[in-house]
Amino acid sequence: MILAYIRPEKNFDAVHEQLQLINSYAITNKLVIDDEFIDYSSQNKRLEERSEVTQYFQSHMGSTLLVSDIWVLTTNMEDLIQMFSCLLRNEFNVHFIKQNVIMSKGSSAMLVLGLMDHLRQKLKEESKRSIGRPKGSKSSSKFDTYINEIVQYIKEGKSVSEIARLLKVSRSSLKDYIESRELKQVAVGSLLPKAPEDAEEHIINTIVCPN
């Protein structure tokens, strides 16, 4: 199975931003998402308190997991080690979209360590920025629950008017939503960030060692 895992966090990406990236990635790589899990649990919750998540992963062993970024799994380094260990033990293939790498049981130890250090650096940078104004992001919309359907309709070539009729919503509001979320670009997979030619080597080379 191919699973999409989304977990919003106020200092990072909102649900619709993660969905945009995941949909673009799936379309570009001709992947069909079978199930989607949106985890609204606080990033302050430790893994042992996130029973819904651990049970979900345990019930889908051997699946392909799509996540937009490493922090989506957790922003706690101790929990990340445990999550990586359990996901690999249970034969998951984890696609980290922003890093453009796939972590599997056959991945090198250096790639896994590189991903962990990438998160460590990101959290360190974020802690410095949090002293100032919080990062802004687009507010949520009532259309967010329809985002996958809207993207599919656009891929099928349906007009905004047709989609609005199918969803029984206002055409003008839907048009504004599609434009603000860049869903036409999502539908053709054009929103993916440009990845380095050798993404795995790039992740390994970004490991920072103390002087």
Secondary structure in CASP SS format (residue, H / E / C, confidence):
PFRMAT SS
TARGET T0000
AUTHOR 0000-0000-0000
METHOD secondary structure of the structure
MODEL  1
M C 1.00
I E 1.00
L E 1.00
A E 1.00
Y E 1.00
I E 1.00
R C 1.00
P C 1.00
E C 1.00
K C 1.00
N C 1.00
F C 1.00
D C 1.00
A C 1.00
V H 1.00
H H 1.00
E H 1.00
Q H 1.00
L H 1.00
Q H 1.00
L H 1.00
I H 1.00
N H 1.00
S H 1.00
Y H 1.00
A H 1.00
I H 1.00
T H 1.00
N C 1.00
K C 1.00
L C 1.00
V C 1.00
I C 1.00
D C 1.00
D E 1.00
E E 1.00
F E 1.00
I E 1.00
D C 1.00
Y C 1.00
S C 1.00
S C 1.00
Q C 1.00
N C 1.00
K C 1.00
R C 1.00
L H 1.00
E H 1.00
E H 1.00
R C 1.00
S H 1.00
E H 1.00
V H 1.00
T H 1.00
Q H 1.00
Y H 1.00
F H 1.00
Q H 1.00
S C 1.00
H C 1.00
M C 1.00
G C 1.00
S C 1.00
T E 1.00
L E 1.00
L E 1.00
V E 1.00
S C 1.00
D C 1.00
I H 1.00
W H 1.00
V H 1.00
L C 1.00
T C 1.00
T C 1.00
N C 1.00
M H 1.00
E H 1.00
D H 1.00
L H 1.00
I H 1.00
Q H 1.00
M H 1.00
F H 1.00
S H 1.00
C H 1.00
L H 1.00
L H 1.00
R H 1.00
N C 1.00
E C 1.00
F C 1.00
N E 1.00
V E 1.00
H E 1.00
F E 1.00
I C 1.00
K C 1.00
Q C 1.00
N C 1.00
V E 1.00
I E 1.00
M E 1.00
S C 1.00
K C 1.00
G C 1.00
S C 1.00
S C 1.00
A H 1.00
M H 1.00
L H 1.00
V H 1.00
L H 1.00
G H 1.00
L H 1.00
M H 1.00
D H 1.00
H H 1.00
L H 1.00
R H 1.00
Q H 1.00
K H 1.00
L H 1.00
K H 1.00
E H 1.00
E H 1.00
S H 1.00
K H 1.00
R H 1.00
S C 1.00
I C 1.00
G C 1.00
R C 1.00
P C 1.00
K C 1.00
G C 1.00
S C 1.00
K C 1.00
S C 1.00
S C 1.00
S C 1.00
K H 1.00
F H 1.00
D H 1.00
T H 1.00
Y H 1.00
I H 1.00
N H 1.00
E H 1.00
I H 1.00
V H 1.00
Q H 1.00
Y H 1.00
I H 1.00
K H 1.00
E C 1.00
G C 1.00
K C 1.00
S C 1.00
V H 1.00
S H 1.00
E H 1.00
I H 1.00
A H 1.00
R H 1.00
L H 1.00
L H 1.00
K C 1.00
V C 1.00
S C 1.00
R H 1.00
S H 1.00
S H 1.00
L H 1.00
K H 1.00
D H 1.00
Y H 1.00
I H 1.00
E H 1.00
S H 1.00
R C 1.00
E C 1.00
L H 1.00
K H 1.00
Q H 1.00
V H 1.00
A H 1.00
V C 1.00
G C 1.00
S C 1.00
L C 1.00
L C 1.00
P C 1.00
K C 1.00
A C 1.00
P C 1.00
E C 1.00
D C 1.00
A H 1.00
E H 1.00
E H 1.00
H H 1.00
I H 1.00
I H 1.00
N H 1.00
T C 1.00
I C 1.00
V C 1.00
C C 1.00
P C 1.00
N C 1.00
END
